[in-house]
Amino acid sequence: MAATFPVLMRQRIKAYPDAAPLMESLAAGRYKTGLVTNDLPAAQDDKLKLSGLAGMFDAVSISGEVGAGKPDRTIFEDTLRKLAVSPEEAVYIGDRPERDIEGARRMGIRSVWLNRYGETLGPDSPRPDAEIASLSELPALL
């Protein structure tokens, strides 16, 4: 089972269909892009390659390299520094309110909740500045 899990996991890694088109359109525009992610660097590098998204980000901050994960401000600061942008110039898109939206809001970064499955925020959940169901909706917010 331990040997089979990584093999099966690698076979299932795919980007959502709206991810690559968004990244291509942002790259063609005036936007810098960054990825903030929690995990080990080797695992995240692997996921990016297998999903076809490797090389599409101007900056990548991985918790295993930075030494802190979302929602800690350190990982967001790392990405902002790499992109040479201020929190006020940034927009953060994430699917986990407690990690993504909370972390962005702590930094003063405008937050967008990617709510692909129509979930409802709990009463104590951090509130995003905007909500989208698909990445194809993001350009209209920018």
Helices and strands as residue ranges (DSSP letters): H 4-12, H 19-28, E 34-37, H 41-51, E 59-62, H 63-66, H 73-83, G 87-89, E 91-94, I 97-101, H 102-107, E 110-114, E 130-132, G 135-137, H 138-141
